[in-house]
Amino acid sequence: MTSKELLYVEDALGHEQFMKSCCCETSKQLQDVQLASYIGELEQKHTEIFNKFLNLL
């Protein structure tokens, strides 16, 4: 993996980590159960994407 590709993966990991934390905090604050559930699903999706990028390293 080139250094440029490594920088891209590291950047993507940071973005996915940020999205996971945003989803987690948002779902805790929502009162609408369906919306909170959907945001929880998004958090899981970002966790999966994070793990896929991590496996590239």
Phi, psi and omega in degrees: 000131180286165180294327179293319178294321178297318177298320178297314181296318179297320178296315179297321177299318179297319179294317180293322177298318178297315180296320177300314182291323177297315180297318180298310181295320181295315182296330177290331185270344184282142177264336178286115186296318181295317179293319178297322178295317178298317179296325175297322176295320177297321178299317178297319179298317179292329175295317178298315180296318178303314181294325178295316177295321180297324179291344177287339182276000000 
